[in-house]
Amino acid sequence: MSELYQPSQMIDTHQHLWKPSERRYEWLDAAGAPLDVDFAPEDVEVDVVAAGITGTVLVQAADTYEDTFYMLAVADRVPVVRGVVAWAPLDRPEEAAAALGLYAASSVVRGIRVLNHNYADPRWLLSADAGVELLAPRGLALDVVSVLPEHLVMLAELAGRHPDLTLVLDHLAKPDIAARGWEPWAPLIAEVASHRNVSVKISGLNTASGPGWTWRDWVPYVDHAVEHFGSDRIMLGSDWPVSTLAGDFGGVWRAQREAIAHLSIEQQEDILFRTAIRAYSLDVS
């Protein structure tokens, strides 16, 4: 096993926690086992330390205030949590403004996400324009989920409408790695990357891959992202615990690091921590 470069810090920009024993996560009803159980920070603490991760960003898993306030409660007692991507009802701008005002009391809320990929209209975020406009003036990023080509088309338009807003594309837009798919993902990613206010996460690639995946399966997709985004707009995320559907925390995190190991040290440091600090305005001192 090859030795990997050991940076001064590493940030896992996409980690989930949920407790269906305490609150509702509608999508978990359909997901079933093994995801429909409690996942708490204690369940991943040892893996995070073993991987050398120095900071994490918790990302919303339900379009509810209950989910957001659970993450904030965790962040208040778990020092490794440096940021929270919360939820706000962007289609109800007055309520969203009130929610963002409450979140401002917590220094760890650094972004907003809505489960936009679960909405019937793939252009839903464009219809929530008034709510989206609230984010940039407050220094908040917007995470976007893309599982359909139409989501990437929408994201390019959204980025053009809001050039001052930092947009973060989750999971490299889930290319069809299992089938070695390339079109239409590749040209759409290039179009999205042409908007300088969009960054992207290398995350969730193992669950987009076929059985017996290796990090080598991911390199063409990672290299395409580096070519068009540049390393200064790419970050790394574990997507735990969803990642456990096709691997374990340590194995997936190492595989993602292997997939960028051929890049320069400066590029790796961008992906491992500098992009995250910039995109989410993280305090890592």
NUMAR-711666 format. One record per atom (N, C-alpha, C): x, y, z; residue in three letters. Coordinates in steps of 0.05 Angstrom, whole numbers, plus 32768, in hexadecimal, padded with zeros to 4 digits. Layout:
<recs>
XYZALA/...
</recs>
This chain:
<recs>
80117FE88000MET/800080008000MET/801280198000MET/800D802B7FEESER/801E80437FEBSER/801A80568002SER/802F80658008GLU/802D807A801CGLU/802080938010GLU/800D809E801FLEU/800080B68017LEU/800C80CF8024LEU/800B80E58016TYR/801580FE8021TYR/80058105803BTYR/8012810D804FGLN/800581148068GLN/80048133806CGLN/7FED813F8066PRO/7FEC815C8069PRO/7FE981658086PRO/7FEB817E808BSER/7FE8818980A6SER/7FCC818780B0SER/7FB98186809EGLN/7F9C818380A5GLN/7F8D8177808FGLN/7F76816B8095MET/7F6381608081MET/7F478165808BMET/7F36816D8078ILE/7F1A8173807FILE/7F0881618070ILE/7EF78153807EASP/7EE281428072ASP/7ECA8155806FASP/7EC4815C8056THR/7EB081718051THR/7E948166804DTHR/7E90814C8052HIS/7E758141804DHIS/7E708129805FHIS/7E67812F8077GLN/7E61811A808AGLN/7E44811E8094GLN/7E3581088096HIS/7E1A810A80A0HIS/7E1880FC80BBHIS/7E05810680CALEU/7DFD80F880E3LEU/7DDE80F980E4LEU/7DD280E380EDTRP/7DB580E480F0TRP/7DAC80D08105TRP/7D9580D78111LYS/7D8A80C68126LYS/7D6C80C28120LYS/7D6580AE8110PRO/7D4980A9810BPRO/7D3A80A08124PRO/7D4880988138SER/7D3B80928152SER/7D3080AA815FSER/7D3980C28157GLU/7D3080DB8164GLU/7D2180ED8151GLU/7D2580EB8137ARG/7D1880FE8124ARG/7D1580F18109ARG/7D0580FC80F8ARG/7CFD80F080DFARG/7D1080F780C8ARG/7D1980E480B9TYR/7D2880E880A0TYR/7D1880D8808BTYR/7D0880E6807BGLU/7CF580D7806AGLU/7D0380C58056GLU/7D1A80CD804CTRP/7D2780BC8038TRP/7D3280A38044TRP/7D3780A3805ELEU/7D40808A806BLEU/7D2B8075806CLEU/7D12807D806BASP/7CFC8069806BASP/7CFF80578053ASP/7D068063803CALA/7D0A80538024ALA/7D2580458023ALA/7D398053802EALA/7D548047802EALA/7D56802D803DALA/7D49802C8054GLY/7D4A80148064GLY/7D66800D806FGLY/7D697FF48076ALA/7D837FEB8080ALA/7D987FEC806AALA/7DB17FF18070PRO/7DBC7FF5808BPRO/7DBD80138094PRO/7DB280258084LEU/7DB48041808ALEU/7DA0804B809ELEU/7D89803E80A1ASP/7D73804880B1ASP/7D77804180CFASP/7D8E804A80D9VAL/7D95804780F5VAL/7DA4806180FEVAL/7DA880648117ASP/7DB6807C8121ASP/7DD3807B811AASP/7DDD80928110PHE/7DFA8096810CPHE/7E0280B0811APHE/7E1180AD812FALA/7E1980C28141ALA/7E3780C8813EALA/7E4080DF8148PRO/7E5D80E58145PRO/7E6F80D08152PRO/7E6680C48167GLU/7E7680AF8175GLU/7E7B80978163GLU/7E6980938150ASP/7E6C807B813EASP/7E82807F8129ASP/7E8B80978125VAL/7E9F809C8110VAL/7EB880A9811CVAL/7EB880AE8135GLU/7ECE80BD8142GLU/7EE980AF813EGLU/7EEA80958143VAL/7F0480868140VAL/7F0D80878123VAL/7EFB80838110ASP/7F03808380F4ASP/7F0E809E80EBASP/7F0180B480F5VAL/7F0A80CF80EEVAL/7F2780D480F7VAL/7F2C80CC8110VAL/7F4780D0811BVAL/7F5B80BE810CVAL/7F5480A58107ALA/7F66809380F9ALA/7F6D809D80DDALA/7F5A80AA80D0ALA/7F5E80B480B5ALA/7F6F80CE80B5ALA/7F7480DA80CCGLY/7F8380F380CDGLY/7F73810B80C7GLY/7F59810980C8ILE/7F47811F80C2ILE/7F46813280DAILE/7F4A814C80D5THR/7F4C816080EATHR/7F33817180EDTHR/7F22817080DAGLY/7F09817F80DBGLY/7EF4817280C9GLY/7EDA817580D1THR/7EC4816A80C1THR/7EAF817F80BDTHR/7EA0817B80A7VAL/7E89818C80A1VAL/7E71817980A1VAL/7E5E817E80B3LEU/7E45816F80B3LEU/7E31817B809FLEU/7E2481698090VAL/7E128172807AVAL/7DF681678080VAL/7DE28178807CGLN/7DC781718082GLN/7DBE81588074GLN/7DAC81498081ALA/7DA2812F8076ALA/7D84812F8075ALA/7D778146807CALA/7D5A8148807BALA/7D5381658078ALA/7D3E816B806AASP/7D3481868067ASP/7D23818E807FASP/7D30818E8097THR/7D22819480B0THR/7D3481A480C2THR/7D2881B480D3TYR/7D3781C280E8TYR/7D4281AE80FCTYR/7D3381988101GLU/7D3C81858115GLU/7D58817A810EGLU/7D5C817480F4ASP/7D75816980EBASP/7D8C817E80EFASP/7D86819780E8THR/7D9A81AC80EBTHR/7DA281B08108THR/7D8E81B18119PHE/7D9481B68135PHE/7DA2819F8143PHE/7D9E81878138TYR/7DAD81708142TYR/7DCA8173813BTYR/7DD0817B8122MET/7DEC81808119MET/7DF98196812AMET/7DEA81AB8130LEU/7DF581C08140LEU/7DFB81B7815CLEU/7DEA81A68167ALA/7DEF819B8182ALA/7E09818A8182ALA/7E0D817B816DVAL/7E25816B816AVAL/7E3D817D8168VAL/7E3C81918157ALA/7E5281A48153ALA/7E5A81B2816CALA/7E4681B7817EASP/7E4C81C58197ASP/7E5D81B481AAASP/7E5C819981A7ARG/7E6B818981BAARG/7E81817881ADARG/7E8381788192VAL/7E9881688184VAL/7EAB817B8176VAL/7EC3817F8181PRO/7ED581938177PRO/7EDE818F815APRO/7EDE8176814FVAL/7EE781728134VAL/7ED4817D8120VAL/7EBB81838127VAL/7EA7818E8115VAL/7EAD81AC8111VAL/7EB481B480F9ARG/7EBC81D080F4ARG/7EA681DF80E4ARG/7E9481D080D8GLY/7E7F81DD80C9GLY/7E6681CC80C7GLY/7E4F81DA80C3VAL/7E3681CC80BFVAL/7E2881D880A6VAL/7E1F81C68095VAL/7E0F81CF807EVAL/7DF281C98086VAL/7DE481DD808DALA/7DC981DB8098ALA/7DB481DB8083ALA/7D9B81DA808CTRP/7D8481DC807ATRP/7D7581F5807FTRP/7D6A82018069ALA/7D578217806CALA/7D4382158055ALA/7D2A821E805APRO/7D15821C8046PRO/7D1882328031PRO/7D2A822E801ELEU/7D318243800ALEU/7D19824B7FF9LEU/7D05823A7FF7ASP/7CED82417FE8ASP/7CDA82527FF8ASP/7CE082578011ARG/7CD082698023ARG/7CE4827E802EARG/7CEA8292801EPRO/7D0082A48025PRO/7CFD82B3803FPRO/7CE582BA8047GLU/7CE282C88061GLU/7CE982B58078GLU/7CE0829D8076GLU/7CE68289808BGLU/7D0482828089GLU/7D0F82808071ALA/7D2B827A806EALA/7D3C8290807BALA/7D3582A98077ALA/7D4482BF8083ALA/7D4482BD80A1ALA/7D2D82B680ACALA/7D2B82B380CAALA/7D3D829C80D3ALA/7D3D828580C4ALA/7D4D826F80CCALA/7D6B827680CBALA/7D73828480B5LEU/7D8F828C80B3LEU/7D97829F80C9LEU/7D8482AF80D2GLY/7D8A82C180E8GLY/7D8F82B18102GLY/7D80829C8106LEU/7D85828B811DLEU/7DA0827C811BLEU/7DA582728103TYR/7DBE826380FFTYR/7DD782758103TYR/7DD3828F80FEALA/7DEA82A18100ALA/7DF682A2811DALA/7DE682998130ALA/7DF08298814CALA/7E058282814FALA/7E078270813CSER/7E1B825A813CSER/7E30825F8127SER/7E498260812FSER/7E5E8266811CSER/7E64824E810ASER/7E588237810FVAL/7E5F821F80FFVAL/7E4D821C80E7VAL/7E36822A80E5VAL/7E25822880CDVAL/7E33823680B6VAL/7E3D822780A3ARG/7E4D8232808DARG/7E40822E8072ARG/7E2A82208071GLY/7E1C821C8058GLY/7E008212805CGLY/7DF182118046ILE/7DD682088045ILE/7DD381F38030ILE/7DC381DE8035ARG/7DBC81CB8021ARG/7D9F81C38024ARG/7D9281BE800DVAL/7D7781B3800BVAL/7D7A81997FFBVAL/7D6A81858002LEU/7D6C816C7FF2LEU/7D5E81707FD7LEU/7D6A81817FC7ASN/7D5E81897FAEASN/7D5B81727F9BASN/7D6B815D7F9DHIS/7D6981467F8BHIS/7D5081357F91HIS/7D43813A7FA7ASN/7D2B812B7FAEASN/7D1181397FA4ASN/7D1481517F99TYR/7CFD81607F8FTYR/7CF881577F72TYR/7CDF81567F6BALA/7CD7814D7F50ALA/7CE3815F7F3AALA/7CE481797F3FASP/7CEF818C7F2CASP/7D0D818E7F30ASP/7D1D81857F1CPRO/7D3A81887F20PRO/7D4481A47F20PRO/7D3281B77F18ARG/7D3A81D47F18ARG/7D2F81E27F30ARG/7D2881D37F45TRP/7D1A81DE7F5CTRP/7D2A81F57F68TRP/7D4481F37F6ALEU/7D5482087F77LEU/7D5282227F68LEU/7D4D82227F4ELEU/7D4A823A7F3FLEU/7D3082487F47LEU/7D1C82397F4FSER/7D0382457F57SER/7D0482507F74SER/7D1A82497F82ALA/7D1D82537F9DALA/7D31826A7F9EALA/7D3182797F88ASP/7D45828F7F84ASP/7D4682A27F9BASP/7D2F82AA7FA5ALA/7D2E82BF7FBBALA/7D3C82B47FD4ALA/7D39829B7FDAGLY/7D47828F7FF0GLY/7D65828C7FECGLY/7D6C82847FD3VAL/7D8882817FCDVAL/7D97829C7FCFVAL/7D8982B27FC9GLU/7D9682CC7FCAGLU/7D9E82D47FE6GLU/7D9382C77FFALEU/7D9982CD8016LEU/7DB482C4801FLEU/7DC082B18010LEU/7DD882A3801ALEU/7DF282B28018LEU/7DF882BC8000ALA/7E1282C97FFCALA/7E1682E0800FALA/7E0382F28013PRO/7E0883088025PRO/7E0E82FF8042PRO/7E0682E78049ARG/7E0C82DC8063ARG/7E2582CB8064ARG/7E3382C9804EGLY/7E4B82BA804DGLY/7E47829C804DGLY/7E3082938044LEU/7E2982768045LEU/7E2B826A8029LEU/7E3682528027ALA/7E368243800EALA/7E1C8234800AALA/7E17822B7FF2LEU/7E00821A7FECLEU/7E0A82007FE0LEU/7E0581EA7FEFASP/7E0B81CF7FE4ASP/7DF481C77FD1ASP/7DFB81BA7FBBVAL/7DE881B17FA7VAL/7DEC81937FA1VAL/7DD781847FA1VAL/7DD981677F9AVAL/7DD181647F7DVAL/7DE081547F6ESER/7DDA814F7F52SER/7DDB81317F4DSER/7DC481257F45VAL/7DC381097F3EVAL/7DB981057F21VAL/7DB0811B7F15LEU/7DA6811B7EF9LEU/7DB481307EE9LEU/7DB7812B7ECFPRO/7DC381407EBEPRO/7DB5815B7EC1PRO/7D9B815B7EC5GLU/7D8C81747EC7GLU/7D9481847EE0GLU/7D9E81767EF4HIS/7DA781847F0CHIS/7DC081947F06HIS/7DD281897EF5LEU/7DEA81987EEDLEU/7DE381B07EDBLEU/7DD081AC7ECAVAL/7DC781C37EB9VAL/7DBC81D97ECBVAL/7DAC81D17EDEMET/7DA181E47EF1MET/7DB781F27F01MET/7DCC81E37F0ALEU/7DE181EF7F1ALEU/7DF082047F0ALEU/7DF681FE7EF1ALA/7E0482127EE1ALA/7DF4822C7EDFALA/7DDA822A7EDBGLU/7DC982427EDAGLU/7DC882507EF5GLU/7DC682417F0ALEU/7DC6824D7F25LEU/7DE0825C7F2BLEU/7DF682507F23ALA/7E10825D7F27ALA/7E1282777F18ALA/7E0682787F00GLY/7E0682907EF0GLY/7DF582A67EFCGLY/7DDF829E7F08ARG/7DCC82B17F15ARG/7DD882BD7F2EARG/7DE982AD7F3CHIS/7DF382B67F56HIS/7E1182B47F57HIS/7E1F82C67F48PRO/7E3C82C47F46PRO/7E4B82C97F60PRO/7E3E82D57F73ASP/7E4B82DB7F8DASP/7E4682C47FA2ASP/7E3782B07F9BLEU/7E30829A7FADLEU/7E4382837FA8LEU/7E4F82797FBETHR/7E6082607FBCTHR/7E4D82487FBBTHR/7E4F823A7FA5LEU/7E3F82217FA1LEU/7E5182097FA3LEU/7E4881F47FB0VAL/7E5881DC7FB5VAL/7E4881C57FA9VAL/7E5381B87F95LEU/7E4781A17F88LEU/7E4F81887F97LEU/7E3C81797FA2ASP/7E4281617FB2ASP/7E4881497FA0ASP/7E5981387FA9HIS/7E5D811D7F9EHIS/7E65811C7F81HIS/7E7381317F77LEU/7E7C81327F5BLEU/7E65812D7F48LEU/7E4C81337F52ALA/7E34812F7F41ALA/7E2F81127F3AALA/7E3981007F4ALYS/7E3480E37F47LYS/7E3680D97F2BLYS/7E4E80D97F1FPRO/7E5180CD7F05PRO/7E4C80AF7F06PRO/7E4480A37EF0ASP/7E3E80877EEFASP/7E5880777EECASP/7E6680767F02ILE/7E8080687F02ILE/7E7D804A7EFEILE/7E67803F7F09ALA/7E6380227F06ALA/7E6280197EE9ALA/7E57802A7ED8ALA/7E5580247EBBALA/7E6A80327EABALA/7E7D803F7EB8ARG/7E92804F7EACARG/7E8680647E9AARG/7E6F80707EA3GLY/7E6280847E94GLY/7E71809E7E93GLY/7E6F80AC7E7DTRP/7E7D80C57E79TRP/7E6B80DC7E6FTRP/7E5980D67E5DGLU/7E4680E97E52GLU/7E2B80E47E60GLU/7E1C80F97E66PRO/7E2281167E62PRO/7E3081237E79PRO/7E3981127E8DTRP/7E45811D7EA5TRP/7E5D812F7E9FTRP/7E6F81267E8FALA/7E8881357E8BALA/7E8581517E80ALA/7E7681547E6APRO/7E7381707E5FPRO/7E6281817E72PRO/7E4F81757E80LEU/7E3F81857E93LEU/7E50818F7EABLEU/7E61817D7EB4ILE/7E7381857ECAILE/7E85819C7EC1ILE/7E8F819A7EA8ALA/7EA081AF7E9EALA/7E9281CA7E9CALA/7E7881C97E94GLU/7E6881E17E93GLU/7E6481ED7EAFGLU/7E5E81DC7EC2VAL/7E5A81E67EDEVAL/7E7481F27EE7VAL/7E8B81E57EE2ALA/7EA581EF7EEBALA/7EAD82097EDFALA/7EA182107EC8SER/7EA8822A7EBCSER/7E9E82427ECDSER/7E8C823C7EE0HIS/7E8382517EF3HIS/7E95824F7F0BHIS/7EA582647F0FARG/7EBA82647F24ARG/7EAF82637F40ARG/7E9582687F44ASN/7E8A82677F5FASN/7E81824B7F67ASN/7E8782377F57VAL/7E7F821B7F5DVAL/7E97820B7F65VAL/7E9681FE7F7BSER/7EAA81EA7F84SER/7E9C81CE7F84SER/7EAC81B97F86VAL/7EA1819E7F84VAL/7EAE818C7F99VAL/7E9F81787FA3LYS/7EA981657FB6LYS/7EAF814A7FA8LYS/7EC781407FADILE/7ECC81247FA7ILE/7EC281147FBFILE/7EAB81087FBBSER/7E9D80F97FD1SER/7E8980E77FC4SER/7E8180D27FD3GLY/7E6C80C17FC9GLY/7E7380B17FB0GLY/7E8C80AF7FA8LEU/7E9380A17F90LEU/7E9180837F93LEU/7E9680797FABASN/7E94805C7FAFASN/7E7880517FABASN/7E6480617FB2THR/7E4880587FAETHR/7E3E805D7F92THR/7E4E806B7F82ALA/7E48806D7F65ALA/7E5880597F55ALA/7E6880487F62SER/7E7880357F55SER/7E6C80197F56SER/7E7780077F46GLY/7E6D7FEB7F47GLY/7E7B7FDB7F5DGLY/7E727FC37F61PRO/7E7F7FB17F75PRO/7E9C7FAE7F6FPRO/7EAC7FAC7F84GLY/7EC97FA87F81GLY/7ED77FC17F77GLY/7ECB7FD87F7BTRP/7ED87FF17F72TRP/7EF47FF57F7ETRP/7F0480047F70THR/7F1D800E7F7BTHR/7F20802B7F74THR/7F3380387F81TRP/7F3780557F7CTRP/7F3F805B7F5FTRP/7F4A80477F52ARG/7F52804B7F36ARG/7F3980507F24ARG/7F2280457F2CASP/7F09804A7F1DASP/7F0280687F1DASP/7F0B80767F31TRP/7F0380927F35TRP/7F1580A67F28TRP/7F2D809E7F22VAL/7F4180B17F18VAL/7F3880C17F00VAL/7F2C80B57EEBPRO/7F2480C57ED4PRO/7F1080DB7EDBPRO/7EFE80D57EEETYR/7EEA80E97EF6TYR/7EF780FF7F07TYR/7F0980F77F19VAL/7F17810A7F29VAL/7F28811C7F18VAL/7F3781107F05ASP/7F4881207EF4ASP/7F3881347EE2ASP/7F21812B7EDAHIS/7F0F813D7ECAHIS/7F0781557EDBHIS/7F0081507EF4ALA/7EF981657F06ALA/7F1081787F0BALA/7F28816D7F0FVAL/7F40817E7F14VAL/7F46818F7EFBVAL/7F4381837EE4GLU/7F4881927ECBGLU/7F3681AB7EC9GLU/7F1D81A87ED1HIS/7F0981BD7ECCHIS/7F0581CF7EE4HIS/7F0581C47EFCPHE/7F0281D57F14PHE/7F1C81E07F1EPHE/7F3281D17F1AGLY/7F4A81D77F28GLY/7F4981CD7F44GLY/7F6081C67F50SER/7F6081BB7F6BSER/7F5581CF7F80SER/7F5781E87F7AASP/7F4E81FD7F8DASP/7F3081FF7F8FASP/7F2181EF7F80ARG/7F0481EE7F83ARG/7EFA81D17F86ARG/7F0B81C07F91ILE/7F0481A47F97ILE/7F0A819E7FB4ILE/7EF8818F7FC1MET/7EFD81877FDCMET/7EF581697FDFMET/7EFB815E7FF6LEU/7EF781417FFBLEU/7EE2813E8011LEU/7ED0812A800DGLY/7EBC81248022GLY/7EB881068024GLY/7EB380FC803CSER/7EAF80DF8040SER/7E9480D58038SER/7E8080E68039ASP/7E6480DE8035ASP/7E5C80C88049ASP/7E6880C78060TRP/7E6080B48075TRP/7E4680BD8081TRP/7E3480AB8088PRO/7E35808E8086PRO/7E2A8082806CPRO/7E2180928059VAL/7E1880878040VAL/7E2E80778033VAL/7E47807F8037SER/7E5E8071802BSER/7E6080548034SER/7E54804E804BTHR/7E5780328056THR/7E46801E8045THR/7E3680288032LEU/7E2880158020LEU/7E3B8007800ELEU/7E538012800AALA/7E6780057FF8ALA/7E8380098002ALA/7E878004801CGLY/7EA280078027GLY/7EA180108044GLY/7EB88015804FASP/7EBA801E806BASP/7EC7803A806AASP/7EC580488080PHE/7ECF80648081PHE/7EEC80668078PHE/7EFD80568086GLY/7F1A80588081GLY/7F2180508064GLY/7F14803B805AGLY/7F1B8032803FGLY/7F128046802AGLY/7EFB8052802DVAL/7EF18065801AVAL/7F01807E801BVAL/7F0780888033TRP/7F1780A18035TRP/7F33809D8028TRP/7F3F8086802EARG/7F5A80818023ARG/7F58807F8004ARG/7F4380727FFAALA/7F40806F7FDDALA/7F3D808A7FCFALA/7F2F809C7FDCGLN/7F2C80B77FD0GLN/7F4780C67FD1GLN/7F5680C17FE5ARG/7F7180CD7FE7ARG/7F8380C17FD1ARG/7F8180A77FCDGLU/7F90809A7FB8GLU/7F8A80A67F9CGLU/7F7180AC7F98ALA/7F6880B77F7EALA/7F7380D37F79ALA/7F7D80E17F8DILE/7F8980FB7F88ILE/7FA780FB7F8EILE/7FB280E37F95ALA/7FCE80E27F9DALA/7FE280E97F87ALA/7FD980E77F6DHIS/7FEB80ED7F57HIS/7FED810C7F52HIS/7FDD811B7F60LEU/7FDE81387F5DLEU/7FF581437F6ELEU/7FFC815C7F69SER/801181697F78SER/8009816D7F95SER/801C81717FA6ILE/801781767FC2ILE/8004818E7FC6ILE/800981A37FB7GLU/7FF981BB7FB9GLU/7FDC81B57FB1GLU/7FD881A57F9CGLN/7FBD819E7F93GLN/7FB0818D7FA8GLN/7FBE81797FB3GLN/7FB281697FC8GLN/7FAA81797FE0GLN/7FBB818C7FE8GLU/7FB4819D7FFFGLU/7F9B81AE7FF9GLU/7F9881B77FE1ASP/7F7F81C57FD9ASP/7F6781B37FDFASP/7F69819A7FD5ILE/7F5281887FD6ILE/7F4D817E7FF3ILE/7F62817B8002LEU/7F608170801DLEU/7F5881848032LEU/7F5E819E802DPHE/7F5481B18041PHE/7F5181CE8037PHE/7F6181D88025ARG/7F5F81F4801EARG/7F4581FC8011ARG/7F3B81EB7FFFTHR/7F2281F27FF2THR/7F0B81F38006THR/7F0B81E08018ALA/7EF681DF802DALA/7EF681F8803EALA/7F0E82008046ILE/7F1082188057ILE/7F0582308049ILE/7F0C8233802FARG/7F03824A8020ARG/7EE58248801AARG/7EDB82328010ALA/7EBF82308007ALA/7EAC8233801EALA/7EB382288036TYR/7EA28229804DTYR/7EAA823D8062TYR/7EBF824D805CSER/7EC98261806FSER/7ECD8255808ASER/7EDB823F808BLEU/7EDF823080A4LEU/7EF4823D80B6LEU/7EEF823C80CFASP/7F03824480E3ASP/7F11822B80EDASP/7F29822780E4VAL/7F38820E80EBVAL/7F50821480FDVAL/7F50822C8109SER/7F668234811ASER/7F6582248135SER/
</recs>
